[in-house]
Amino acid sequence: MLTHYLTMTIAVLKRRPFYTAISLFGISFTLLVLMVFVAMADHALAPMAPESRQDRMLGVQSARMFGPESAWSSNAGYMLFDKYARTLPGVEALTIFSSFQSVATYLGDQRITSQMKRTDGNFWRVFDFTFIEGGPYGQADVDEARFVAVITRATRERLFPGAASALGKTFEADGQSFRIVGVVENVPDIRYVPFSDIFAPITTAKTDAYKRDIMGDFQAVALARTRDDLPIIREEFNARLSRLELPDKAYKTLVAPFETKYDAIARESPLADRSSPDRQGSKLTVFLAILALVFVTLPTVNLVNVNISRILERASEIGVRKAFGAPTRQLIAQFVVENVILTLLGGAIGLVLSGLVLRAMNQSGFIAHSAFTINARVFAYAVLIAFAFGVISGVYPAWRMARLHPVEALKGGPSR
């Protein structure tokens, strides 16, 4: 039966190439946009090095203080984590690190700007970087404030062009001299939590004033022992902050929850309640779902209209088949299968175009160090979206025509 439907579908598509071309364009363009977005989201959020253990990771990426008449939003301060997050239950490892900042290095007369992040020793336990030279600095290096650094492959090529190895070499950044102990693979800019060009011990900062700040320029990521420990970590840290007495009397509450990367992004969306420590991811999911639905609705309606026009041309065929006893369910199944095949064909074209667009984005350096690909997850999404697109846009036209009375169908369709 399926072979018969496939043969008929090919014949129908050849019969009116104009309608076929319109349908394929609408389907492929819609899926092209969706797949590029999905591939970028997957590259930013899916588990992969150096964030391959995201299913056990929670982070604090922002902090907000609220008062009766004012609010203060920034990153958290080092003291907040040092004092209130060190002993959280269920945590296998906790890392505290600064946000990246721009620093200058001079190579002769050339000024090279890099991003630098200062971290503790646990940073290399929580994140699984791929080392191509040497290794990470440890907690002893942090405790002793040793001026050692780990750099990325791209930074090595910029600072020491043509050098086979960077281990043991020194360079200046932020007016300080560092010795290289390790080189890691590049981190995409889109992975903004672990991203940096240069990593150095947190204690090499020019002043230790950061140790006394509740609000500042620091983030923290906790690696839980098991996924079951994630709610415990969230609830305990929120409870500790609720009992915190803020030094500035203008503010009454501090919100800086440990949350997943997706929830952290959702907290910055317009729909989020930033004054609540509760998870905000569901609101972003609803917003994105509505956005995707609105984006898909127009091409779906257009495809429905095209399908109705295409099926109307086959009214006589429908009338003959109904006159010979073909059940409505069989006719609907045939038309839906035909439309799904057409949609999957358009999806295949959209998938190829998506690959070309993503390849062009990689080569352009639009997002530094990113390598957007259509992996198994993105491919599965593409097939699912194409299939759903085909079913949704094919059911109504098929149902409408399959319910025609044989006499109306033999006359060329319903009277207008």
DONUFI-389092 format. One record per residue (C-alpha): residue number from 1; residue in one letter; y, z, x. Coordinates in Angstrom, 3 decimals. Layout:
N
nr | rest | Y | Z | X
NUM | A | Y | Z | X;
...
***
This chain:
416
nr | rest | Y | Z | X
1 | M | 0.000 | 0.000 | 0.000;
2 | L | 2.440 | 0.906 | 2.771;
3 | T | 1.681 | -2.375 | 4.567;
4 | H | 2.470 | -4.210 | 1.337;
5 | Y | 5.783 | -2.363 | 0.992;
6 | L | 6.655 | -3.149 | 4.615;
7 | T | 5.944 | -6.851 | 4.116;
8 | M | 8.094 | -6.934 | 0.970;
9 | T | 10.900 | -5.054 | 2.724;
10 | I | 11.064 | -7.603 | 5.522;
11 | A | 11.144 | -10.429 | 2.987;
12 | V | 13.916 | -8.730 | 0.986;
13 | L | 16.033 | -8.083 | 4.089;
14 | K | 15.774 | -11.735 | 5.094;
15 | R | 16.713 | -12.905 | 1.609;
16 | R | 20.308 | -11.620 | 1.730;
17 | P | 21.353 | -11.159 | 5.377;
18 | F | 24.941 | -10.283 | 4.396;
19 | Y | 23.905 | -7.211 | 2.389;
20 | T | 21.467 | -6.303 | 5.130;
21 | A | 24.171 | -6.526 | 7.805;
22 | I | 26.560 | -4.343 | 5.768;
23 | S | 23.868 | -1.738 | 5.216;
24 | L | 22.807 | -1.687 | 8.868;
25 | F | 26.412 | -1.377 | 10.062;
26 | G | 27.176 | 1.557 | 7.763;
27 | I | 23.977 | 3.356 | 8.676;
28 | S | 24.162 | 2.760 | 12.423;
29 | F | 27.862 | 3.668 | 12.723;
30 | T | 27.430 | 6.882 | 10.732;
31 | L | 24.444 | 7.936 | 12.802;
32 | L | 26.232 | 6.932 | 16.011;
33 | V | 29.038 | 9.411 | 15.321;
34 | L | 26.641 | 12.140 | 14.203;
35 | M | 24.316 | 11.683 | 17.182;
36 | V | 27.123 | 11.787 | 19.731;
37 | F | 28.358 | 15.025 | 18.156;
38 | V | 24.833 | 16.489 | 18.016;
39 | A | 24.134 | 15.498 | 21.650;
40 | M | 27.346 | 17.188 | 22.801;
41 | A | 26.593 | 20.322 | 20.758;
42 | D | 23.043 | 20.391 | 22.108;
43 | H | 24.298 | 20.088 | 25.683;
44 | A | 26.720 | 22.961 | 25.104;
45 | L | 24.532 | 25.350 | 23.118;
46 | A | 20.844 | 24.592 | 23.661;
47 | P | 18.832 | 26.692 | 26.118;
48 | M | 19.014 | 25.080 | 29.552;
49 | A | 19.816 | 26.230 | 33.081;
50 | P | 21.755 | 28.295 | 33.863;
51 | E | 21.501 | 29.619 | 30.273;
52 | S | 17.818 | 28.996 | 29.652;
53 | R | 17.251 | 32.501 | 28.243;
54 | Q | 19.845 | 32.285 | 25.488;
55 | D | 17.369 | 33.625 | 22.944;
56 | R | 17.735 | 37.008 | 24.701;
57 | M | 21.415 | 36.824 | 25.668;
58 | L | 24.473 | 38.368 | 24.037;
59 | G | 27.978 | 38.171 | 25.430;
60 | V | 31.478 | 39.503 | 24.892;
61 | Q | 33.865 | 36.620 | 25.431;
62 | S | 36.995 | 37.988 | 23.785;
63 | A | 38.559 | 41.275 | 22.704;
64 | R | 41.111 | 42.042 | 20.022;
65 | M | 43.084 | 45.163 | 19.207;
66 | F | 44.566 | 45.591 | 15.750;
67 | G | 47.317 | 47.867 | 14.549;
68 | P | 49.345 | 48.249 | 11.351;
69 | E | 51.995 | 45.812 | 12.532;
70 | S | 50.580 | 43.971 | 15.528;
71 | A | 47.484 | 42.493 | 17.158;
72 | W | 46.513 | 41.775 | 20.756;
73 | S | 43.983 | 39.082 | 21.638;
74 | S | 42.651 | 38.363 | 25.131;
75 | N | 39.564 | 38.891 | 27.239;
76 | A | 38.274 | 42.411 | 27.649;
77 | G | 39.035 | 44.603 | 30.631;
78 | Y | 36.520 | 45.607 | 33.289;
79 | M | 36.697 | 49.299 | 32.355;
80 | L | 35.617 | 48.575 | 28.781;
81 | F | 32.265 | 47.236 | 29.981;
82 | D | 31.895 | 49.561 | 32.943;
83 | K | 32.341 | 52.648 | 30.782;
84 | Y | 30.811 | 51.670 | 27.443;
85 | A | 28.220 | 48.920 | 28.111;
86 | R | 26.340 | 50.137 | 31.188;
87 | T | 23.820 | 52.281 | 29.321;
88 | L | 23.207 | 50.165 | 26.227;
89 | P | 19.612 | 50.490 | 24.981;
90 | G | 17.349 | 47.455 | 25.172;
91 | V | 19.280 | 45.777 | 28.008;
92 | E | 17.265 | 44.364 | 30.914;
93 | A | 20.348 | 43.359 | 32.911;
94 | L | 24.098 | 43.480 | 32.297;
95 | T | 26.572 | 41.339 | 34.216;
96 | I | 30.355 | 41.741 | 34.254;
97 | F | 32.433 | 38.879 | 35.590;
98 | S | 35.925 | 37.457 | 35.458;
99 | S | 37.020 | 34.350 | 33.657;
100 | F | 37.445 | 31.435 | 36.032;
101 | Q | 40.875 | 30.927 | 37.566;
102 | S | 42.377 | 28.043 | 39.510;
103 | V | 42.549 | 28.552 | 43.261;
104 | A | 43.783 | 26.271 | 46.035;
105 | T | 41.979 | 25.243 | 49.201;
106 | Y | 43.595 | 23.095 | 51.899;
107 | L | 41.668 | 20.449 | 53.764;
108 | G | 44.203 | 19.310 | 56.341;
109 | D | 47.203 | 18.224 | 54.295;
110 | Q | 45.095 | 17.790 | 51.175;
111 | R | 45.299 | 20.441 | 48.471;
112 | I | 42.016 | 20.928 | 46.600;
113 | T | 42.077 | 22.847 | 43.338;
114 | S | 38.889 | 24.639 | 42.281;
115 | Q | 37.860 | 27.111 | 39.626;
116 | M | 36.795 | 30.519 | 40.921;
117 | K | 34.850 | 33.269 | 39.181;
118 | R | 34.304 | 36.774 | 40.556;
119 | T | 31.019 | 38.388 | 39.543;
120 | D | 28.740 | 41.317 | 40.157;
121 | G | 25.249 | 41.084 | 41.655;
122 | N | 23.528 | 41.015 | 38.255;
123 | F | 25.211 | 37.704 | 37.483;
124 | W | 22.395 | 35.937 | 39.334;
125 | R | 19.734 | 37.873 | 37.414;
126 | V | 21.136 | 37.049 | 33.989;
127 | F | 21.869 | 33.370 | 34.677;
128 | D | 19.208 | 31.192 | 36.316;
129 | F | 21.141 | 28.865 | 38.603;
130 | T | 19.306 | 26.240 | 40.621;
131 | F | 19.993 | 26.798 | 44.329;
132 | I | 19.887 | 23.741 | 46.568;
133 | E | 20.915 | 25.739 | 49.645;
134 | G | 20.672 | 29.408 | 50.536;
135 | G | 20.710 | 32.012 | 47.785;
136 | P | 22.920 | 34.382 | 45.809;
137 | Y | 24.852 | 37.325 | 47.147;
138 | G | 23.451 | 40.685 | 46.055;
139 | Q | 24.768 | 43.959 | 44.749;
140 | A | 25.087 | 45.257 | 48.298;
141 | D | 27.526 | 42.428 | 49.047;
142 | V | 29.494 | 43.431 | 45.950;
143 | D | 29.476 | 47.126 | 46.817;
144 | E | 30.672 | 46.400 | 50.362;
145 | A | 33.263 | 43.843 | 49.167;
146 | R | 31.940 | 41.209 | 51.542;
147 | F | 33.785 | 37.922 | 51.525;
148 | V | 30.812 | 35.711 | 50.759;
149 | A | 30.627 | 32.956 | 48.180;
150 | V | 28.337 | 30.602 | 46.313;
151 | I | 29.677 | 27.132 | 45.617;
152 | T | 28.477 | 24.160 | 43.587;
153 | R | 27.202 | 20.852 | 44.922;
154 | A | 30.420 | 19.059 | 43.905;
155 | T | 32.533 | 21.722 | 45.639;
156 | R | 30.506 | 21.310 | 48.821;
157 | E | 31.156 | 17.575 | 48.749;
158 | R | 34.898 | 18.125 | 48.267;
159 | L | 35.305 | 20.843 | 50.886;
160 | F | 32.891 | 19.486 | 53.490;
161 | P | 32.550 | 15.738 | 52.884;
162 | G | 29.572 | 14.258 | 54.664;
163 | A | 28.172 | 17.632 | 55.768;
164 | A | 24.393 | 17.997 | 55.479;
165 | S | 24.704 | 21.734 | 54.862;
166 | A | 27.444 | 24.178 | 53.918;
167 | L | 25.596 | 27.420 | 54.717;
168 | G | 27.557 | 29.680 | 57.024;
169 | K | 30.708 | 27.598 | 56.783;
170 | T | 33.977 | 29.253 | 55.820;
171 | F | 36.799 | 28.140 | 53.580;
172 | E | 39.956 | 29.620 | 52.118;
173 | A | 40.577 | 30.145 | 48.439;
174 | D | 43.307 | 32.176 | 46.773;
175 | G | 44.593 | 33.034 | 50.245;
176 | Q | 41.266 | 34.627 | 51.257;
177 | S | 38.546 | 33.427 | 53.622;
178 | F | 34.948 | 33.246 | 52.353;
179 | R | 31.639 | 32.498 | 54.043;
180 | I | 29.190 | 30.351 | 52.068;
181 | V | 25.764 | 31.903 | 51.446;
182 | G | 24.509 | 29.555 | 48.728;
183 | V | 25.017 | 26.216 | 47.012;
184 | V | 23.993 | 25.654 | 43.379;
185 | E | 23.709 | 22.627 | 41.161;
186 | N | 26.868 | 21.697 | 39.272;
187 | V | 27.520 | 23.530 | 36.022;
188 | P | 28.967 | 21.403 | 33.182;
189 | D | 32.471 | 22.366 | 32.087;
190 | I | 31.154 | 22.540 | 28.548;
191 | R | 28.984 | 25.512 | 29.603;
192 | Y | 32.137 | 27.575 | 29.871;
193 | V | 30.487 | 31.012 | 30.227;
194 | P | 28.641 | 30.430 | 33.540;
195 | F | 30.886 | 27.537 | 34.659;
196 | S | 32.818 | 27.708 | 37.908;
197 | D | 33.178 | 25.848 | 41.208;
198 | I | 33.228 | 28.985 | 43.372;
199 | F | 31.571 | 32.359 | 42.795;
200 | A | 32.543 | 35.451 | 44.810;
201 | P | 31.954 | 39.223 | 44.568;
202 | I | 34.115 | 40.915 | 41.992;
203 | T | 35.253 | 43.501 | 44.562;
204 | T | 36.987 | 40.841 | 46.668;
205 | A | 39.878 | 40.829 | 44.182;
206 | K | 43.213 | 41.498 | 45.862;
207 | T | 43.683 | 44.720 | 43.895;
208 | D | 41.377 | 47.149 | 42.140;
209 | A | 43.777 | 47.653 | 39.219;
210 | Y | 41.347 | 45.729 | 37.022;
211 | K | 38.986 | 48.736 | 37.084;
212 | R | 41.360 | 50.701 | 34.853;
213 | D | 41.991 | 48.103 | 32.142;
214 | I | 40.507 | 47.999 | 28.649;
215 | M | 42.070 | 44.591 | 27.993;
216 | G | 42.108 | 42.086 | 30.816;
217 | D | 40.341 | 38.986 | 32.089;
218 | F | 36.648 | 39.884 | 32.055;
219 | Q | 33.537 | 38.952 | 30.139;
220 | A | 30.079 | 40.485 | 29.973;
221 | V | 26.636 | 39.138 | 29.160;
222 | A | 23.626 | 41.320 | 28.381;
223 | L | 20.088 | 40.057 | 28.843;
224 | A | 17.898 | 41.891 | 26.343;
225 | R | 14.347 | 42.927 | 27.128;
226 | T | 13.098 | 41.275 | 23.934;
227 | R | 14.673 | 39.467 | 21.011;
228 | D | 14.021 | 42.545 | 18.874;
229 | D | 16.518 | 44.451 | 21.036;
230 | L | 19.445 | 42.155 | 20.160;
231 | P | 20.460 | 43.954 | 16.918;
232 | I | 20.181 | 47.310 | 18.680;
233 | I | 22.548 | 46.184 | 21.450;
234 | R | 25.071 | 44.822 | 18.952;
235 | E | 25.059 | 47.874 | 16.727;
236 | E | 25.224 | 50.422 | 19.534;
237 | F | 28.143 | 48.765 | 21.326;
238 | N | 30.085 | 48.367 | 18.062;
239 | A | 29.445 | 52.032 | 17.300;
240 | R | 30.754 | 53.053 | 20.713;
241 | L | 33.918 | 50.990 | 20.282;
242 | S | 34.524 | 52.472 | 16.839;
243 | R | 34.781 | 55.905 | 18.483;
244 | L | 37.040 | 54.672 | 21.295;
245 | E | 40.483 | 56.245 | 21.438;
246 | L | 42.863 | 53.487 | 22.457;
247 | P | 45.533 | 54.326 | 25.063;
248 | D | 48.186 | 52.354 | 23.210;
249 | K | 48.998 | 54.134 | 19.965;
250 | A | 50.316 | 50.914 | 18.418;
251 | Y | 46.698 | 49.802 | 17.939;
252 | K | 44.032 | 51.522 | 15.864;
253 | T | 40.873 | 49.436 | 16.315;
254 | L | 39.269 | 47.359 | 19.054;
255 | V | 36.890 | 44.497 | 18.214;
256 | A | 34.839 | 43.108 | 21.103;
257 | P | 31.289 | 42.563 | 19.835;
258 | F | 28.271 | 41.461 | 21.817;
259 | E | 27.223 | 38.226 | 20.128;
260 | T | 25.445 | 34.945 | 20.675;
261 | K | 27.302 | 31.987 | 22.109;
262 | Y | 27.344 | 30.295 | 18.703;
263 | D | 28.764 | 33.407 | 17.027;
264 | A | 31.419 | 33.635 | 19.751;
265 | I | 32.501 | 30.064 | 19.046;
266 | A | 32.457 | 30.780 | 15.308;
267 | R | 34.759 | 33.777 | 15.874;
268 | E | 37.466 | 31.369 | 17.048;
269 | S | 37.172 | 29.138 | 13.963;
270 | P | 39.752 | 29.240 | 11.142;
271 | L | 37.227 | 30.743 | 8.708;
272 | A | 36.362 | 33.740 | 10.883;
273 | D | 37.357 | 37.316 | 10.169;
274 | R | 38.399 | 38.297 | 13.688;
275 | S | 39.078 | 41.887 | 12.697;
276 | S | 35.426 | 42.446 | 11.817;
277 | P | 32.677 | 42.993 | 14.418;
278 | D | 30.159 | 41.370 | 12.068;
279 | R | 28.588 | 38.055 | 13.018;
280 | Q | 30.648 | 34.999 | 12.037;
281 | G | 28.150 | 32.213 | 12.732;
282 | S | 27.175 | 31.659 | 9.090;
283 | K | 30.774 | 30.789 | 8.194;
284 | L | 30.938 | 28.141 | 10.902;
285 | T | 27.573 | 26.766 | 9.786;
286 | V | 28.844 | 26.383 | 6.222;
287 | F | 32.055 | 24.758 | 7.463;
288 | L | 30.171 | 22.263 | 9.656;
289 | A | 27.724 | 21.507 | 6.848;
290 | I | 30.582 | 20.740 | 4.458;
291 | L | 32.281 | 18.611 | 7.109;
292 | A | 29.075 | 16.668 | 7.755;
293 | L | 28.500 | 16.241 | 4.023;
294 | V | 31.991 | 14.856 | 3.503;
295 | F | 31.567 | 12.513 | 6.468;
296 | V | 28.217 | 11.223 | 5.203;
297 | T | 29.195 | 10.967 | 1.520;
298 | L | 31.367 | 7.838 | 1.822;
299 | P | 28.806 | 5.673 | 3.668;
300 | T | 26.100 | 7.005 | 1.336;
301 | V | 28.071 | 5.967 | -1.765;
302 | N | 28.747 | 2.562 | -0.218;
303 | L | 25.074 | 2.154 | 0.604;
304 | V | 24.113 | 3.138 | -2.946;
305 | N | 26.413 | 0.417 | -4.315;
306 | V | 24.979 | -2.150 | -1.908;
307 | N | 21.450 | -1.128 | -2.894;
308 | I | 22.259 | -1.467 | -6.584;
309 | S | 23.615 | -4.990 | -5.983;
310 | R | 20.561 | -5.854 | -3.913;
311 | I | 18.129 | -4.498 | -6.496;
312 | L | 19.942 | -6.204 | -9.394;
313 | E | 19.006 | -9.531 | -7.846;
314 | R | 15.382 | -8.510 | -8.274;
315 | A | 15.707 | -7.610 | -11.954;
316 | S | 13.416 | -10.451 | -13.008;
317 | E | 10.770 | -9.279 | -10.556;
318 | I | 11.053 | -5.763 | -11.992;
319 | G | 10.753 | -7.103 | -15.543;
320 | V | 7.620 | -9.067 | -14.745;
321 | R | 5.986 | -6.113 | -13.020;
322 | K | 6.875 | -3.761 | -15.885;
323 | A | 5.558 | -6.292 | -18.414;
324 | F | 2.234 | -6.242 | -16.557;
325 | G | 2.120 | -2.447 | -16.713;
326 | A | 3.592 | -1.327 | -13.391;
327 | P | 4.468 | 2.400 | -13.789;
328 | T | 8.028 | 3.584 | -13.180;
329 | R | 6.866 | 5.950 | -10.443;
330 | Q | 5.344 | 3.079 | -8.465;
331 | L | 8.510 | 0.988 | -8.710;
332 | I | 10.690 | 3.916 | -7.605;
333 | A | 8.361 | 4.588 | -4.657;
334 | Q | 8.546 | 0.957 | -3.584;
335 | F | 12.346 | 0.790 | -3.624;
336 | V | 12.725 | 4.156 | -1.885;
337 | V | 10.260 | 3.144 | 0.832;
338 | E | 12.148 | -0.134 | 1.298;
339 | N | 15.431 | 1.741 | 1.676;
340 | V | 13.944 | 4.299 | 4.073;
341 | I | 12.621 | 1.473 | 6.258;
342 | L | 16.059 | -0.160 | 6.208;
343 | T | 17.700 | 3.160 | 7.082;
344 | L | 15.273 | 3.875 | 9.919;
345 | L | 16.024 | 0.416 | 11.291;
346 | G | 19.755 | 1.199 | 11.130;
347 | G | 18.984 | 4.569 | 12.673;
348 | A | 17.204 | 2.887 | 15.581;
349 | I | 20.279 | 0.718 | 16.172;
350 | G | 22.518 | 3.794 | 15.939;
351 | L | 20.272 | 5.638 | 18.371;
352 | V | 20.542 | 2.835 | 20.934;
353 | L | 24.309 | 2.698 | 20.502;
354 | S | 24.492 | 6.488 | 20.861;
355 | G | 22.621 | 6.268 | 24.155;
356 | L | 25.079 | 3.668 | 25.418;
357 | V | 28.104 | 5.713 | 24.341;
358 | L | 26.725 | 8.897 | 25.931;
359 | R | 25.956 | 7.011 | 29.136;
360 | A | 29.529 | 5.701 | 29.222;
361 | M | 30.840 | 9.254 | 28.674;
362 | N | 28.725 | 10.525 | 31.582;
363 | Q | 29.972 | 7.797 | 33.904;
364 | S | 33.596 | 8.311 | 32.877;
365 | G | 33.577 | 12.003 | 33.807;
366 | F | 35.067 | 12.790 | 30.396;
367 | I | 33.502 | 16.264 | 30.692;
368 | A | 32.920 | 17.063 | 34.351;
369 | H | 29.324 | 17.534 | 35.527;
370 | S | 27.923 | 16.895 | 32.052;
371 | A | 24.851 | 14.745 | 31.528;
372 | F | 24.639 | 14.014 | 27.804;
373 | T | 21.229 | 12.709 | 26.807;
374 | I | 19.199 | 12.024 | 23.697;
375 | N | 16.392 | 14.472 | 24.310;
376 | A | 13.494 | 15.377 | 22.019;
377 | R | 15.655 | 17.689 | 19.897;
378 | V | 18.420 | 15.141 | 19.393;
379 | F | 15.860 | 12.403 | 18.666;
380 | A | 14.231 | 14.622 | 16.030;
381 | Y | 17.621 | 15.214 | 14.430;
382 | A | 18.267 | 11.460 | 14.398;
383 | V | 14.984 | 10.681 | 12.665;
384 | L | 15.508 | 13.492 | 10.143;
385 | I | 19.071 | 12.405 | 9.327;
386 | A | 18.068 | 8.741 | 9.023;
387 | F | 15.145 | 9.604 | 6.759;
388 | A | 17.269 | 11.850 | 4.534;
389 | F | 20.000 | 9.198 | 4.466;
390 | G | 17.473 | 6.608 | 3.292;
391 | V | 15.956 | 8.784 | 0.599;
392 | I | 19.292 | 9.991 | -0.808;
393 | S | 20.864 | 6.525 | -0.919;
394 | G | 17.736 | 4.904 | -2.339;
395 | V | 16.576 | 7.266 | -5.079;
396 | Y | 19.348 | 6.661 | -7.616;
397 | P | 19.364 | 2.815 | -7.473;
398 | A | 15.560 | 2.785 | -7.592;
399 | W | 15.445 | 5.217 | -10.523;
400 | R | 18.098 | 3.269 | -12.414;
401 | M | 16.383 | -0.096 | -12.070;
402 | A | 12.843 | 1.177 | -12.535;
403 | R | 13.831 | 2.597 | -15.940;
404 | L | 15.031 | -0.768 | -17.254;
405 | H | 13.317 | -2.086 | -20.348;
406 | P | 11.227 | -5.160 | -19.447;
407 | V | 13.316 | -7.367 | -21.779;
408 | E | 16.607 | -6.261 | -20.098;
409 | A | 15.083 | -6.735 | -16.665;
410 | L | 13.884 | -10.269 | -17.489;
411 | K | 17.428 | -11.078 | -18.639;
412 | G | 18.754 | -10.153 | -15.173;
413 | G | 19.574 | -6.487 | -15.582;
414 | P | 21.412 | -4.182 | -17.978;
415 | S | 24.177 | -5.669 | -20.077;
416 | R | 27.642 | -4.851 | -18.815;
***
